[in-house]
């Protein structure tokens, strides 16, 4: 995203467009399934998105925990597929 454009909190939030590469998060995440894409999204924005009334480090930890939650959910789904194959 062009850094000279005005901030657009709906279509191009800063916490998803400020990567040094200039790549917007959604350009990467849309190529993955839901859980992996969301994990990437939370890792991408950790340390960049603040929440009023929350310590920035606490918010960073929360985003990392959300990424782990999505990765664990993805792993569980893969394990279920493997279990079904094993039972066949």
JOCORWO-V870333 format. One record per helix or strand of 2 or more residues. SS is the DSSP state (H for helix, E for strand). FROM is the first residue (numbers start at 1). TO is the last residue. If there is no record, write none. Layout:
# JOCORWO-V870333
ss = (SS & SS)
from = (FROM & FROM)
to = (TO & TO)
This chain:
# JOCORWO-V870333
ss = (H & H & H & H)
from = (14 & 25 & 34 & 56)
to = (17 & 29 & 45 & 87)
